[in-house]
Amino acid sequence: MARTSFTGPVYSANGFLSGSSTDPVAVTTATNIDAAYATTSATTGDTRLNYSKLTFTSTGSGETLRAFSVVTGTGAGAAGTINGAHISTEINTPGTISGAANALRATLGGTSTSPGGTLAAIQLDTNFASGVTLPGSSSFIRVSDSGAGTGKVAALFNIESGPAATIVSTGTVGGTAKAIKILIAGVAHYITIGTTVT
């Protein structure tokens, strides 16, 4: 792949396009098709490698970022994984954190006093065809201890004191009982839930 170098800011009134749906960029060996590498020594403020802001001024919909991985090869991901997005934060020696560090931070907010709609900081969807049969290991959320130093994370959830409306501190669950199914080491376990708290 040929390399083109630019010096100084580069501006396009119509955005930038790399390939198209009918004529995509084609590679035959593993590579980073679009890559940016940088370092920062700033002591204050936020440095961002990519910053994108899309303001919706009418009734349209969409995303500021849409990551879409499509698999058409048989047995894909045999030597690794395929992800729609893989987001990581690493703290490497001699680095330490005095504030907070997150691999993914999802924030829902705004100033509208009555935004309406169905709102969530995270929404998990599926989009399978009706005839698809999934393996028993499929789930909406999967948690794994993948590194060599397992057992380091002390809890599955850390719910801060802020979301008081989501926590009932005392009471007995009753009403219509249901269960949430989870897999622990491939074995089904169930968390009992109810429709009332007394």
N, C-alpha and C positions, 0 to 999 in steps of 0.2 A: 504494500500500500504506500503510495507516494505521500510525503509529508510536506505540508504547506505552512510557512511561518509568517506571522504577522507581528509587527511592532506597533505598540500604542493601541488605543481603543479601536475596536472594529464595530461598525454600526450597520444595521440593515433595517430599512423601513418596513419590510415584509417578513421578518424572521429569518431563520436559517433552516434548511432542509438537508438531511443526509439520507439519500436514497428515497424510495417511494414504495407504495404498496405493490405496484406492478414491476418496479425495478429497484429492489432493495440492495443495499451494500452487501456484497457476498464475500465471505471469507472461508477458507478451507482449513485453516489451523487456528487453534485457540488463541485469542488475542483480545485486548480491550479495544473495542471499536471506537469509542469516544472516551478519552481519558484526560483528566486534569490532575496535576500534582502540585502541591504548594506547601510552604511552611509559614508559620507566623511566630514572631517573637513579641507580639503586643502584650503589654502588661495589664491593660484595662480594655473594656469594651468587648463586643462580640465580633469575631472573624468568621465569615462563612465562605466556603468554597463555591457554593452555588446559592443564589438568592433569586427566587422567582415569586412575583406577586401578580395575581390575576384578580381584578375587581369586576364583579358582576353588577351591571348597572340597569339591567332589565329583567325579564322573566326567564332567561335561558338558564341552562345548567351545565355542569362539566367539572373539571378538576384542574388544579394548578399543576399537578403531576399525575400522569397515568403511566404506570409501568405494566407491561403486558408481555409475558413470556408464553410462547406457544410451542407445544411439543408435537412434532409430526413423525419423528423417528422412533422406530421400535427399540425398546430397551434403553431409552435415553437416561442419562444420569447414572450410568453404571459405575463410573469412577468418582462420583461426587453427588451433588444435589442440584436440582433446578428450582429456582425461586423467582417469584414475581418481583420481589425486592429483598435484598439482604443488607441490613443496616447494622453496623457494629460500632461500638466505642471501646477502645482498649486503653488501659492505663499501664504503660510500659516503664520499666526501671530507667531512670530514677523518679518517674512521675508520681505525684500524689494528688489527691483531690481534697480541697478545703471547702468546696461547696457541694454541688450534686453532679452526678454523671449518669446519663441514661443512654441506653442503646437506641431507644425510640421514645419520643415524647409526643403524645397526641393531646392537643389542647383545644377545647371547645369554648368559645366565648363570644364577646361582642357587647355592644351598648344598646341594642334594641330591647325595649322593656317588655315587648310581647312578640317574640320572634315567630311563634307558631311552629307548625311542622312536627316532624319526629326527629328529635335531636339525640345524638350520642357522641361521646368522644371517640369511641371505636365501634364500628359496625363490621360484623363478620358475616360474609355471604357465601353461598354455594351457587354454582351455575352449571350443573351437570344435566345432560340430556335425560329424558325420562326412562330410557332403557338401560342406564348405566348401573352396574353392580359394584359397589365399593368394598374394599377389604374391611375386615372387622377392626383394624387398627386405625381407621380414619376417624378424625375428630375435628372440632372447630379450633381447639387450642392444643398444642403439643408442647410439653415441657421436657427438656433433656439436660443432663449434666454432661456436656460434650467434651470439656477440656480434660487435661491430665489430672488437674487438681479438683477432683469431684468432692461434693459435700461442703463446699465453701459458702453457698448461699443458704441463709438460715431459715427462710420462710418462703412459702409459695406466694403469699400476698402480704403487703404492708399497707394497711389502710390508715391514712393519717386522720387526725381528729376533725378535719374540715368537713367531710361529707356526712354530717350528722343525720341528715334525712334518710340515709341509706342504711343506718345501723339501729337496731332495736337492742338496747343494752340488757334488758331483762324480759322474761316472759317465757311461756311455753307454746311451742308451735302446735297448732291444731287445725281444725277444719278438714277440707279435702286433702288428703295426703298424696303426694307424688314424690318422685325421686329423680335426681340428676345423676346420670351415669357418667362415671369417669373410669379411665383405665390406669391402673398402677402396675407397672412392670408387665403390661399385657393382660392383666387380670381385671375383670369388671368389678367395680365397687360402686356403691350408691350413697348419695347424700339425701336424706329425707327432708322434704320441704312441705309446707302446708299453706293454706289460704288465710289463716288467722293467727294472731298472737294474743295470748291472754296472760 
